[in-house]
């Protein structure tokens, strides 16, 4: 009877909240650390930069800039030229600089149809690296 009246001690409860806080802090630490390590170099490896040709330094080629104003006039060096003169200029430029690029700067008031007509004429001449310039 003596043992029956005696209260049994309660089972100790484990509070998991502080342990979960510590685990989340450690997990966050490892995530942040792994994110900072992903951009590091590996050993003595020197990666090539974009556009490098076998390690040789490439000289920047000045593009041929062709303008097209509101009236549809073709301009090179701020001088109006005809389509025949454009063909001569492009052929001379591409003969001198085979890797050269041609940039078309067209007035924004010009219809896109007129720009595509010029691009088709330039493609017929041989300009396969023609870019349209835009304003930032």
C-alpha positions as a Python dict, from the first residue, in 0.01 Angstrom:
ca = {
    (1, 'X'): (0, 0, 0),
    (2, 'X'): (282, 224, 53),
    (3, 'X'): (376, 206, -310),
    (4, 'X'): (29, 276, -439),
    (5, 'X'): (-1, 615, -277),
    (6, 'X'): (328, 726, -400),
    (7, 'X'): (313, 937, -719),
    (8, 'X'): (516, 816, -1009),
    (9, 'X'): (744, 1076, -1150),
    (10, 'X'): (620, 1218, -1480),
    (11, 'X'): (796, 1123, -1798),
    (12, 'X'): (1038, 1399, -1896),
    (13, 'X'): (936, 1586, -2210),
    (14, 'X'): (1191, 1673, -2471),
    (15, 'X'): (1148, 2018, -2617),
    (16, 'X'): (1242, 1989, -2986),
    (17, 'X'): (1207, 2356, -3079),
    (18, 'X'): (1561, 2465, -2973),
    (19, 'X'): (1709, 2159, -3144),
    (20, 'X'): (1524, 2241, -3467),
    (21, 'X'): (1645, 2603, -3446),
    (22, 'X'): (2005, 2485, -3423),
    (23, 'X'): (1959, 2241, -3711),
    (24, 'X'): (1803, 2509, -3933),
    (25, 'X'): (2090, 2748, -3852),
    (26, 'X'): (2348, 2484, -3945),
    (27, 'X'): (2161, 2399, -4265),
    (28, 'X'): (2142, 2767, -4361),
    (29, 'X'): (2515, 2803, -4297),
    (30, 'X'): (2598, 2510, -4528),
    (31, 'X'): (2365, 2635, -4802),
    (32, 'X'): (2519, 2983, -4801),
    (33, 'X'): (2871, 2842, -4787),
    (34, 'X'): (2808, 2606, -5079),
    (35, 'X'): (2664, 2892, -5286),
    (36, 'X'): (2978, 3102, -5238),
    (37, 'X'): (3208, 2814, -5333),
    (38, 'X'): (3046, 2741, -5671),
    (39, 'X'): (3219, 3029, -5853),
    (40, 'X'): (3573, 2946, -5745),
    (41, 'X'): (3850, 2842, -5982),
    (42, 'X'): (3971, 2486, -5994),
    (43, 'X'): (4346, 2456, -5959),
    (44, 'X'): (4555, 2633, -6220),
    (45, 'X'): (4301, 2609, -6500),
    (46, 'X'): (4269, 2923, -6712),
    (47, 'X'): (3943, 2916, -6901),
    (48, 'X'): (3920, 3086, -7242),
    (49, 'X'): (3712, 3397, -7272),
    (50, 'X'): (3414, 3411, -7504),
    (51, 'X'): (3507, 3480, -7862),
    (52, 'X'): (3877, 3408, -7827),
    (53, 'X'): (4019, 3228, -8125),
    (54, 'X'): (4260, 2968, -7995),
    (55, 'X'): (4422, 3202, -7748),
    (56, 'X'): (4517, 3462, -8006),
    (57, 'X'): (4418, 3820, -7935),
    (58, 'X'): (4167, 3930, -8193),
    (59, 'X'): (4177, 4281, -8324),
    (60, 'X'): (3846, 4464, -8310),
    (61, 'X'): (3720, 4526, -8661),
    (62, 'X'): (3535, 4851, -8710),
    (63, 'X'): (3191, 4784, -8858),
    (64, 'X'): (3064, 4947, -9174),
    (65, 'X'): (2779, 5173, -9058),
    (66, 'X'): (2497, 5223, -9308),
    (67, 'X'): (2233, 5481, -9223),
    (68, 'X'): (1875, 5502, -9346),
    (69, 'X'): (1697, 5832, -9277),
    (70, 'X'): (1323, 5916, -9263),
    (71, 'X'): (1301, 5963, -9639),
    (72, 'X'): (1467, 5627, -9708),
    (73, 'X'): (1798, 5779, -9819),
    (74, 'X'): (2099, 5550, -9771),
    (75, 'X'): (2386, 5718, -9586),
    (76, 'X'): (2749, 5621, -9532),
    (77, 'X'): (2972, 5864, -9341),
    (78, 'X'): (2680, 6112, -9339),
    (79, 'X'): (2677, 6128, -9720),
    (80, 'X'): (2384, 6015, -9931),
    (81, 'X'): (2470, 5730, -10168),
    (82, 'X'): (2281, 5523, -10423),
    (83, 'X'): (2218, 5150, -10404),
    (84, 'X'): (2494, 5088, -10660),
    (85, 'X'): (2740, 5285, -10447),
    (86, 'X'): (2625, 5090, -10141),
    (87, 'X'): (2702, 4767, -10326),
    (88, 'X'): (3051, 4895, -10414),
    (89, 'X'): (3117, 5010, -10056),
    (90, 'X'): (3001, 4679, -9909),
    (91, 'X'): (3203, 4471, -10153),
    (92, 'X'): (3516, 4679, -10090),
    (93, 'X'): (3465, 4659, -9713),
    (94, 'X'): (3406, 4283, -9712),
    (95, 'X'): (3704, 4226, -9945),
    (96, 'X'): (3929, 4423, -9709),
    (97, 'X'): (3780, 4279, -9387),
    (98, 'X'): (3624, 3935, -9447),
    (99, 'X'): (3523, 3909, -9080),
    (100, 'X'): (3375, 4260, -9078),
    (101, 'X'): (3025, 4342, -8969),
    (102, 'X'): (2775, 4581, -9118),
    (103, 'X'): (2547, 4785, -8891),
    (104, 'X'): (2228, 4943, -9020),
    (105, 'X'): (2108, 5248, -8830),
    (106, 'X'): (1755, 5323, -8945),
    (107, 'X'): (1541, 5616, -8834),
    (108, 'X'): (1264, 5511, -8596),
    (109, 'X'): (1002, 5696, -8804),
    (110, 'X'): (1081, 5472, -9102),
    (111, 'X'): (846, 5183, -9176),
    (112, 'X'): (994, 4842, -9105),
    (113, 'X'): (899, 4738, -9458),
    (114, 'X'): (1155, 4986, -9594),
    (115, 'X'): (1422, 4852, -9360),
    (116, 'X'): (1359, 4493, -9467),
    (117, 'X'): (1385, 4597, -9833),
    (118, 'X'): (1730, 4744, -9765),
    (119, 'X'): (1831, 4431, -9573),
    (120, 'X'): (1724, 4211, -9867),
    (121, 'X'): (1932, 4424, -10105),
    (122, 'X'): (2228, 4399, -9870),
    (123, 'X'): (2189, 4022, -9847),
    (124, 'X'): (2191, 4002, -10227),
    (125, 'X'): (2517, 4199, -10228),
    (126, 'X'): (2673, 3959, -9982),
    (127, 'X'): (2629, 4108, -9637),
    (128, 'X'): (2560, 3800, -9427),
    (129, 'X'): (2665, 3971, -9101),
    (130, 'X'): (2424, 4265, -9091),
    (131, 'X'): (2296, 4397, -8759),
    (132, 'X'): (2026, 4649, -8680),
    (133, 'X'): (2131, 4915, -8429),
    (134, 'X'): (1893, 5015, -8152),
    (135, 'X'): (1908, 5293, -7898),
    (136, 'X'): (1942, 5198, -7531),
}
